[in-house]
């Protein structure tokens, strides 16, 4: 018998039974990437976690509308700094939307390699400016925001008289209002805890639009309130994101929604935990960290080899989404071996000899697997149970345990459901080939590098052309040469 | 000596020398898909043609900003019908943006399989509503549009007093104004030739936004004026699209730009021709036609087999983009064979025996290839010249013609440039990992052979050791070097 799905709700800090507002429909909103650089592996973990959640909800039969946004304008580090995309565009001397396009394409390719399903809707901040301006106006009209020198700020003090600002993150609003440093340029604010709904664009700012408050651009928190409401309604089931977004981003989202639509928007808040590498923090904003491409190419001083997308996905799913996940070569290599063992065993099931009776219980395994997944999507426990099954499969193969043909069929279906549908893994049958290809490629690229160093351009061109004919596109960059398989 | 690039300019109905407004920069705008169904093969042909043009311009060294839009709202069959995306959403009982997402993902996957490069910017109509509303207001302010019952129409009669409406398509404005049937519901218009800049949304319409004229949505032609201007400036070099877009779409675009920005926006208008199958018209709007997926799967009553993406691409490039292209099983099968012959010959070049002199001229071939491409991107002629080269390659191989080693190298580079960079083809035979490994190994072993011939034993040893580390054991024998995978 299956237990019912329970999820840990960050809002109430407890595990709760999952009861959608309008079953069998489930609305899920996840904060997507800001497309100004290659996606960070920490973000990939977050999106992989929600891919697991999306897949499991679909597997249970829910009709899920999964909305994950693309932030293509307005992501400021704080209210005084430059827009991340504008900054990148300025540094590279290109149009911001070229930055957006380059990294949106890259993001989709990367998530595709990790076998993540595309969300149902992928709205952009620039695609919802009118709606954002309307929400700002509504919040002003309700007396909870004010215009100041061409910008509009959310009035945390006024809001706090009616609502609990800090309810999600557990921050104390009085401390927030008194403790925040008085940053230069924030003098437009009445209170340091106030946050921007709309920012006045300075003359050099590239991305800007006309609004009732003059030329400007939306604050980063605003888009998520607007787009989740537009596509999922004023109240919906699941809102997800990395736990670093709890404050201020999600706290501000709740405040904006309550101020604008007068509804508590989200029933279940789900937050994923952070990544470390060899126990040390990885953070894009600090310029450290390994990109997914580097992990897949083995191209980073900390890496002793390349890891396939499915190895990385499997490795991630071997930790619960609410636990920190520590990357290391040893752990990734163990995941690589484990995944191979799992796939080999799965591929063996159909060839198992059938017996008149079973000495192991597929039904019990099934209960354990669903119990694990129903316990807040506990994929590591589910995977541990899958490895129990791997043991049996090998024992049945050796004649030391027995399964009936019905149980073999049931085991086959169960394993396929869990491995492919829910965990979203693929059999990288040619993973050995892909390592060989990568090894050869790294070597050939090194030879080309040497040829270039020796000014033997005929040779370096020949290598490029030969590789192109073989279906490899190579790209020279600051960090060296990378390749993609066409 | 190369001739300069010339293009056929639909605007002047003649071939003109290509001189960008601000070389080496080139701005190119191409009308992209309306994402309410799988992309039609006719659209794939258009986008493949502009991919060829984009690639050739890049190959010539131009810095191209290539903008191709996604129409995600506002595409009406005529001014009275329903929005295509809203209609699909209503029929399928889903949110319009789910339709948009589904077919945007599908479109990108399809174009990826055809090896089309992503454009530099891929803007959406919903991402530019503020800009569209602003342009409508500007045109009203200039007295060339009028509001009528919540919609805004372009005033063709007023515009025609200053400008030549019909200049691109060759239509006669007086005929347009008198001949058009007086359709039901168009009574808001002063004149049947007027077209919608902004449409009032009926209550059941899903996609709508607030505007100075009430709730509504932009007319289909408007987005292209706005987005081309935003990303390429008020005047830019190339505007492309299928020739079915000449009227009314592109004619209206020109009128909007001249009315709003007072500039003739486009220097070169390029239009691609239509597709037929077995001589009969294929058209998405008529519910007939074969999808790219059906062609690639062979899953259509008219198809006798599946065709690979590169076969289809090669087939398309064997017709000039301004000619109609007739699909048939026979023609596709011929393209399949031709492509294989071309790739086989290309892969043979490196193994050709070098002679002291050449009996065929690589330089002349190069001139012919560039002359063809410079003649309005004449890929079929270029491909015909490539097949001349195939003939030679086979004759040189058989000892019936001769090439020096320099000419062999030059031929290799030239063919690689044309086949891979310009025509954008891939060798699908090397899609398979084992073939990729073999291709790389043959190449590395050849480098080792060359190192030995040059008495660079340090290099040849290094190659051997590196290959061993990667799991390849190599063995030198009388017939050359062979390898085994350990």
Interface residues (C-beta under 8 A of the other chain):
Chain A: X65 X95 X97 X98 X100 X101 X105 X108 X118 X119 X120 X121 X122 X123 X124 X126 X127 X128 X129 X130 X131 X134 X209 X210 X231 X430 X433 X434 X436 X437 X439 X440 X441 X443 X444 X447 X458 X461 X462 X465 X466 X468 X469 X470 X471 X472 X485 X486
Chain B: X65 X95 X97 X98 X100 X101 X105 X108 X115 X118 X119 X120 X121 X122 X123 X124 X126 X127 X128 X129 X130 X131 X134 X209 X210 X231 X346 X347 X350 X409 X412 X413 X416 X419 X420 X421 X426 X427 X430 X431 X433 X434 X436 X437 X439 X440 X441 X443 X444 X447 X466 X467 X469 X470 X471 X472 X485
